[in-house]
Amino acid sequence: MMNTKRETKIFLLLAAAFLGFYFLPVGQPRFDAAINEALQLTKWYAREHVVLCLLPAFWIAGGIAAFVSQASVMRYLGPKASKPLAYGVGSVSGTILAVCSCTVLPLFAGIYRMGAGLGPAAAFLYSGPAINALAIILTAKVLGLQLGLARAIGAIVFSIVIGLAMAWLFRKEEKQKAAKAAQLPDPEATRPLWQTATFFATMVGILVFANWGGDPDGAGFFSTVHNVKWLLVAALASVFALQLWHWYTLPITKLSLVAAAILATVLLVPAQPMWPFLVGTLGLAWITAGAEGEAGEWFSQTWTYTKQIMPLLLGGVLVAGLLLGRPGHEGLIPVNWISQSVGGNSLGSNAFASVAGSLMYFATLTEVPILQGLLGSGMGSGPALALLLAGPALSLPNMIVINTIIGPKKTAAYVALVVVMATLSGWAYGTFFAA
């Protein structure tokens, strides 16, 4: 017997698809430009962020699942952990990583699924992209010391307040998680804690230095590190290979072959350090994919995160590019609509800046030149701060993935907290501190 409801649903979907393609505005300059922007942004994201940012993050997240026991995560970040310790670890870890709103996602998924409390995990999720020392310094240098300090203070306060608010809003679920955690047996240590900590510190160091920003012709600490960052990455990669051989018993023959392939790639394309990095990452996959025990589990967990998160991120970046374009280019939404809506210091203009910032994708540091242009076009200083506090921590791709990790209710609460707090902070700053 025909299922009328199901068949009606199929018919409506087919009709909607037909009408969508029938009236597709191909040939209209704005639509064609928006399609180009969507593809250009996704191409740029794939080239600049996948290999150096996401792939290391996937391996770190997979390592958390494979090498760190659930009981250990619960002890330091779980619902029953000391709040100063849990929130301190959550916010400080994000500060050290200083990644973009998409790179932080595999790491957030790793610690949350291993039992971290929602509050500390949310603090980590916000702090990773928001509390970026270099971005804050650049903000103060380009946009003024006052705005830079406001961003720094606001981001630190936000990470703690958002974490505490998320824990309180979903306290019943957190109590249930804590009750389950109490039943977990104490983990059997397979290796000393210092070894595990050193192993993850090495991977985090590779991630951080591979993505280190700075002016190669400038002076100061950040520029100095930028000029030697690939030497630091190479040194850490050598340490990493020794750890894999000595502590995780990966075969020295395969590790040597991967090292030789990396060296050959360096000699072939010395000006393209991303290619040796990719060769090393693929080599690690080749070694661990067929391994037994922990190494095989590490690959399995890493591949699981990659399959789940990568398509959603690329799809989200594609949609963000279609709607908002790249910096300096327009998507379907005209840039002048945004610049006209963020003048002055009304609650409406601050709310618009927060919402617009939360939908746009900002790679690390790109928010500063974008805001410089908007401020020159009449943007108020309050909405500028609101965008700085909401934009780097959220994006459309970021929200899509968060939804698959913690569900729609928690995602909606997290996004609402960021947007509302950014709106109120921007309005207060524009009212009491702006010239």
C-alpha positions as CSV (number, residue, x, y, z in Angstrom):
1,M,0.0,0.0,0.0
2,M,1.3,3.4,-0.9
3,N,2.5,5.6,1.9
4,T,0.8,8.9,1.0
5,K,2.8,11.1,3.4
6,R,6.1,9.8,2.2
7,E,5.2,10.0,-1.5
8,T,3.9,13.6,-1.0
9,K,7.2,14.6,0.7
10,I,9.1,13.1,-2.2
11,F,6.9,15.0,-4.7
12,L,7.4,18.3,-2.9
13,L,11.2,17.8,-2.8
14,L,11.3,17.0,-6.5
15,A,9.0,20.0,-7.3
16,A,11.2,22.3,-5.2
17,A,14.3,21.1,-7.0
18,F,12.7,21.5,-10.4
19,L,11.5,25.1,-9.7
20,G,14.9,26.0,-8.1
21,F,16.8,25.0,-11.3
22,Y,14.1,26.4,-13.6
23,F,14.3,29.8,-12.1
24,L,18.1,29.7,-11.3
25,P,19.4,33.2,-12.0
26,V,22.4,32.0,-14.1
27,G,23.7,34.9,-16.1
28,Q,22.8,37.5,-13.5
29,P,26.1,39.3,-12.6
30,R,25.6,39.1,-8.8
31,F,24.6,35.5,-8.9
32,D,27.5,34.5,-11.2
33,A,29.9,36.5,-9.0
34,A,28.6,34.8,-5.9
35,I,29.1,31.4,-7.4
36,N,32.7,32.4,-8.2
37,E,33.2,33.7,-4.7
38,A,31.9,30.4,-3.2
39,L,34.4,28.4,-5.3
40,Q,37.3,30.9,-4.7
41,L,36.8,30.9,-0.9
42,T,36.6,27.1,-0.8
43,K,39.7,26.8,-3.0
44,W,41.6,29.2,-0.7
45,Y,40.4,27.3,2.4
46,A,41.5,24.0,0.9
47,R,44.9,25.4,0.1
48,E,45.6,27.4,3.2
49,H,43.9,25.6,6.1
50,V,43.3,21.9,5.4
51,V,46.9,20.6,5.2
52,L,48.6,22.7,7.9
53,C,45.6,23.3,10.2
54,L,43.0,20.6,10.0
55,L,45.1,17.5,9.3
56,P,47.3,18.0,12.4
57,A,44.1,18.8,14.5
58,F,42.5,15.5,13.3
59,W,45.6,13.5,14.4
60,I,45.6,15.3,17.8
61,A,41.9,14.6,18.2
62,G,42.4,11.0,17.2
63,G,45.3,10.7,19.7
64,I,43.1,11.9,22.5
65,A,40.6,9.2,21.8
66,A,43.2,6.5,21.3
67,F,45.9,7.3,23.9
68,V,44.1,9.2,26.7
69,S,41.7,7.3,28.9
70,Q,38.1,8.7,29.5
71,A,38.7,8.6,33.3
72,S,41.8,10.9,32.9
73,V,39.8,13.4,30.8
74,M,37.0,13.3,33.4
75,R,39.5,13.9,36.2
76,Y,40.7,17.2,34.8
77,L,37.9,18.4,32.6
78,G,34.8,16.5,33.7
79,P,31.7,17.8,35.5
80,K,33.1,16.9,38.9
81,A,36.6,18.3,38.3
82,S,37.7,21.3,40.2
83,K,36.2,24.3,38.5
84,P,39.3,26.5,38.6
85,L,41.4,23.6,37.2
86,A,38.8,22.6,34.5
87,Y,38.1,26.1,33.3
88,G,41.7,27.1,33.6
89,V,42.8,24.1,31.5
90,G,40.0,24.8,28.9
91,S,40.8,28.4,28.4
92,V,44.6,28.2,28.6
93,S,44.7,25.3,26.2
94,G,42.7,27.3,23.7
95,T,45.1,30.3,24.2
96,I,48.1,28.2,23.5
97,L,46.7,26.7,20.3
98,A,45.5,30.1,18.9
99,V,43.7,28.4,16.0
100,C,40.8,29.5,13.7
101,S,37.1,28.7,14.4
102,C,37.3,25.5,12.2
103,T,40.6,24.1,13.3
104,V,39.5,24.0,16.9
105,L,36.6,21.7,16.1
106,P,38.3,18.3,15.9
107,L,40.1,19.1,19.2
108,F,36.8,20.2,20.8
109,A,35.1,17.0,19.6
110,G,38.0,14.9,20.9
111,I,37.9,16.2,24.5
112,Y,34.1,16.4,24.7
113,R,33.4,12.9,23.5
114,M,36.0,11.6,25.9
115,G,34.0,13.0,28.8
116,A,35.0,16.6,29.3
117,G,32.3,18.7,31.0
118,L,30.3,20.9,28.7
119,G,31.4,24.0,30.5
120,P,35.2,23.5,30.2
121,A,34.8,22.1,26.6
122,A,32.8,25.3,25.7
123,A,35.4,27.5,27.2
124,F,38.1,25.7,25.1
125,L,35.9,26.0,22.0
126,Y,35.6,29.8,22.4
127,S,39.1,30.5,23.6
128,G,41.0,28.6,20.8
129,P,40.1,31.1,18.0
130,A,39.2,34.1,20.2
131,I,42.2,34.5,22.6
132,N,44.9,34.7,20.0
133,A,47.8,36.7,21.3
134,L,49.1,37.7,17.8
135,A,45.6,38.8,16.7
136,I,45.1,40.9,19.8
137,I,48.5,42.5,19.3
138,L,47.7,43.2,15.7
139,T,44.3,44.7,16.7
140,A,46.0,47.1,19.1
141,K,48.6,48.1,16.6
142,V,46.2,48.6,13.6
143,L,42.9,49.6,15.2
144,G,44.2,51.2,18.4
145,L,45.4,50.2,21.9
146,Q,41.9,50.8,23.4
147,L,40.1,48.4,21.1
148,G,42.9,45.9,21.4
149,L,42.7,45.9,25.2
150,A,38.9,45.7,25.0
151,R,39.2,42.6,22.7
152,A,41.7,40.9,25.0
153,I,39.7,41.5,28.2
154,G,36.4,40.6,26.5
155,A,37.7,37.4,25.0
156,I,39.1,36.1,28.3
157,V,35.9,36.9,30.2
158,F,33.8,35.4,27.5
159,S,35.5,32.0,27.5
160,I,34.9,31.6,31.3
161,V,31.4,33.1,31.3
162,I,30.2,31.1,28.3
163,G,31.6,27.9,29.8
164,L,29.9,28.5,33.2
165,A,26.6,29.5,31.5
166,M,26.6,26.3,29.3
167,A,27.3,24.1,32.3
168,W,24.4,25.8,34.2
169,L,21.9,25.7,31.3
170,F,22.5,21.9,30.8
171,R,23.2,21.1,34.5
172,K,20.9,18.0,34.5
173,E,22.8,16.3,31.7
174,E,26.1,17.3,33.3
175,K,25.0,15.6,36.6
176,Q,24.1,12.5,34.7
177,K,27.5,12.5,33.0
178,A,29.2,13.0,36.4
179,A,27.3,10.0,37.8
180,K,28.5,7.8,35.0
181,A,32.0,9.1,35.4
182,A,31.9,8.1,39.1
183,Q,31.4,4.5,38.0
184,L,34.4,4.4,35.7
185,P,37.4,2.4,37.1
186,D,40.7,4.2,37.6
187,P,42.7,4.0,34.4
188,E,45.6,1.6,34.1
189,A,48.6,3.6,33.1
190,T,50.1,2.0,30.0
191,R,53.0,4.6,30.0
192,P,54.1,7.4,32.3
193,L,52.1,10.6,32.2
194,W,55.1,12.6,31.2
195,Q,55.4,10.6,28.0
196,T,51.8,11.1,27.0
197,A,52.1,14.8,27.8
198,T,55.3,15.2,25.8
199,F,53.8,13.3,22.9
200,F,50.8,15.7,22.7
201,A,53.0,18.7,23.3
202,T,55.1,17.8,20.3
203,M,52.0,17.5,18.1
204,V,50.6,20.8,19.4
205,G,54.0,22.4,18.8
206,I,53.9,21.2,15.1
207,L,50.4,22.6,14.7
208,V,51.2,26.0,16.3
209,F,54.5,26.6,14.5
210,A,53.3,25.4,11.1
211,N,50.6,28.1,11.3
212,W,52.7,30.8,13.0
213,G,51.9,34.2,11.5
214,G,54.0,37.4,11.4
215,D,55.7,39.8,9.1
216,P,58.9,38.2,7.8
217,D,60.4,41.6,7.3
218,G,59.3,42.9,10.6
219,A,61.0,43.0,14.0
220,G,60.0,41.5,17.4
221,F,59.3,38.1,18.8
222,F,56.5,37.0,16.4
223,S,58.4,38.0,13.3
224,T,61.6,36.3,14.5
225,V,59.8,33.0,15.2
226,H,58.0,33.3,11.8
227,N,61.4,33.4,10.0
228,V,62.5,30.1,11.6
229,K,59.2,28.4,12.0
230,W,59.9,25.6,9.5
231,L,63.2,24.8,11.2
232,L,61.2,24.5,14.4
233,V,58.6,22.3,12.7
234,A,61.4,20.1,11.3
235,A,63.0,19.7,14.7
236,L,59.7,18.8,16.3
237,A,58.9,16.4,13.5
238,S,62.2,14.6,14.2
239,V,61.4,14.4,17.9
240,F,57.9,13.1,16.9
241,A,59.4,10.3,14.8
242,L,61.6,9.2,17.6
243,Q,58.6,9.1,20.0
244,L,56.6,7.0,17.5
245,W,59.5,4.6,17.2
246,H,60.6,4.4,20.8
247,W,57.3,4.8,22.8
248,Y,54.7,3.5,20.3
249,T,56.9,0.9,18.6
250,L,56.1,1.9,15.0
251,P,58.5,0.2,12.6
252,I,61.7,2.0,12.0
253,T,61.8,0.9,8.4
254,K,58.6,2.6,7.5
255,L,59.5,5.7,9.5
256,S,62.8,5.9,7.6
257,L,61.0,5.6,4.3
258,V,58.6,8.4,5.2
259,A,61.5,10.6,6.4
260,A,63.3,10.0,3.1
261,A,60.2,10.9,1.1
262,I,59.9,14.1,3.1
263,L,63.5,15.0,2.5
264,A,63.1,14.3,-1.2
265,T,60.0,16.6,-1.4
266,V,62.0,19.4,0.4
267,L,64.7,19.1,-2.2
268,L,62.2,19.1,-5.1
269,V,60.0,22.0,-3.9
270,P,62.1,23.9,-1.4
271,A,59.8,27.0,-1.6
272,Q,56.7,25.0,-0.8
273,P,56.9,23.7,2.7
274,M,53.3,22.6,2.7
275,W,54.1,19.7,0.4
276,P,56.7,18.0,2.6
277,F,54.2,18.5,5.5
278,L,51.5,16.7,3.5
279,V,53.9,13.9,2.6
280,G,54.7,13.4,6.3
281,T,51.0,13.4,7.2
282,L,50.1,10.9,4.5
283,G,53.2,8.8,5.6
284,L,51.8,8.7,9.1
285,A,48.5,7.5,7.8
286,W,50.3,4.8,5.8
287,I,52.2,3.5,8.8
288,T,49.3,3.5,11.3
289,A,46.5,2.3,9.0
290,G,47.6,-1.3,9.1
291,A,49.1,-1.3,12.6
292,E,47.9,-3.3,15.5
293,G,46.9,-2.0,18.9
294,E,47.1,1.6,19.9
295,A,48.6,2.8,16.6
296,G,45.8,1.3,14.6
297,E,43.2,2.7,16.9
298,W,44.8,6.1,16.5
299,F,44.4,6.0,12.8
300,S,40.8,4.7,13.1
301,Q,39.8,7.5,15.4
302,T,41.6,10.1,13.3
303,W,39.8,8.9,10.1
304,T,36.5,8.9,11.9
305,Y,36.9,12.6,12.8
306,T,38.1,13.4,9.3
307,K,35.1,11.7,7.6
308,Q,32.6,13.5,9.9
309,I,34.0,17.0,10.0
310,M,35.8,17.6,6.7
311,P,32.7,17.5,4.4
312,L,30.7,19.7,6.7
313,L,33.4,22.3,6.9
314,L,34.0,22.5,3.1
315,G,30.2,22.7,2.5
316,G,29.9,25.4,5.1
317,V,32.8,27.4,3.6
318,L,31.1,27.1,0.2
319,V,27.8,28.5,1.5
320,A,29.6,31.3,3.4
321,G,31.4,32.3,0.3
322,L,28.2,32.2,-1.7
323,L,26.4,34.5,0.8
324,L,29.2,36.8,1.9
325,G,32.1,36.4,-0.5
326,R,35.8,36.8,0.4
327,P,37.4,39.9,2.0
328,G,37.2,42.7,-0.6
329,H,34.6,40.8,-2.8
330,E,30.9,40.4,-2.6
331,G,28.6,37.4,-2.5
332,L,24.8,37.4,-2.7
333,I,24.7,39.9,0.2
334,P,26.0,43.3,-0.8
335,V,28.8,44.6,1.3
336,N,27.2,48.1,1.5
337,W,24.2,46.5,3.4
338,I,26.7,45.4,6.1
339,S,28.6,48.7,6.2
340,Q,25.3,50.7,6.3
341,S,24.0,48.6,9.2
342,V,26.9,48.9,11.6
343,G,27.2,52.7,11.9
344,G,26.6,54.4,15.2
345,N,26.3,52.5,18.5
346,S,22.7,51.3,18.7
347,L,21.8,47.9,20.1
348,G,20.6,47.1,16.5
349,S,23.9,47.9,14.9
350,N,25.9,45.9,17.5
351,A,23.5,43.0,17.1
352,F,23.9,43.1,13.3
353,A,27.7,43.2,13.7
354,S,27.6,40.2,16.0
355,V,25.3,38.2,13.8
356,A,27.2,39.1,10.6
357,G,30.5,38.2,12.2
358,S,29.2,34.9,13.5
359,L,28.2,33.8,10.0
360,M,31.4,35.0,8.2
361,Y,34.5,32.8,8.1
362,F,37.6,34.6,9.4
363,A,40.9,33.0,9.0
364,T,43.3,33.9,11.7
365,L,44.2,37.7,11.6
366,T,42.0,38.5,8.6
367,E,39.4,40.1,10.8
368,V,41.7,43.0,11.5
369,P,42.1,44.4,7.9
370,I,38.4,43.7,7.2
371,L,37.5,45.8,10.3
372,Q,40.0,48.5,9.3
373,G,38.1,48.9,6.0
374,L,34.7,48.9,7.7
375,L,35.8,51.5,10.3
376,G,36.9,53.7,7.4
377,S,33.5,53.3,5.8
378,G,31.7,54.5,9.0
379,M,31.4,51.5,11.2
380,G,31.0,52.4,14.9
381,S,33.7,51.3,17.4
382,G,31.1,49.4,19.5
383,P,30.0,47.2,16.5
384,A,33.7,46.8,15.7
385,L,34.3,45.2,19.1
386,A,31.1,43.1,18.8
387,L,32.4,41.7,15.5
388,L,35.8,41.0,17.0
389,L,34.3,39.1,19.9
390,A,31.8,37.1,17.8
391,G,33.5,36.7,14.4
392,P,36.7,34.8,15.0
393,A,35.0,32.4,17.4
394,L,32.1,31.5,15.2
395,S,31.4,30.9,11.5
396,L,28.7,29.2,9.5
397,P,30.9,26.1,8.9
398,N,31.9,26.1,12.6
399,M,28.2,26.1,13.7
400,I,27.3,23.3,11.3
401,V,30.0,21.0,12.8
402,I,29.3,22.0,16.4
403,N,25.7,20.9,15.8
404,T,26.8,17.4,14.9
405,I,29.0,17.2,18.1
406,I,26.7,18.5,20.8
407,G,23.3,18.7,19.2
408,P,21.0,21.6,18.1
409,K,19.9,22.8,21.6
410,K,23.5,23.1,23.0
411,T,24.7,24.7,19.7
412,A,21.8,27.2,19.7
413,A,22.6,28.1,23.3
414,Y,26.4,28.5,22.6
415,V,25.8,30.7,19.5
416,A,23.2,32.8,21.4
417,L,25.5,33.3,24.3
418,V,28.4,34.5,22.0
419,V,26.1,36.8,19.9
420,V,24.2,38.3,22.9
421,M,27.4,38.9,25.0
422,A,29.2,40.3,22.0
423,T,26.3,42.7,21.3
424,L,26.0,43.9,24.8
425,S,29.8,44.3,25.2
426,G,30.0,46.2,21.9
427,W,27.2,48.5,23.0
428,A,28.7,49.1,26.4
429,Y,32.1,49.8,24.9
430,G,30.7,52.2,22.3
431,T,28.7,54.0,25.0
432,F,31.3,54.4,27.7
433,F,34.7,54.3,26.1
434,A,34.5,55.3,22.4
435,A,35.5,58.8,21.4
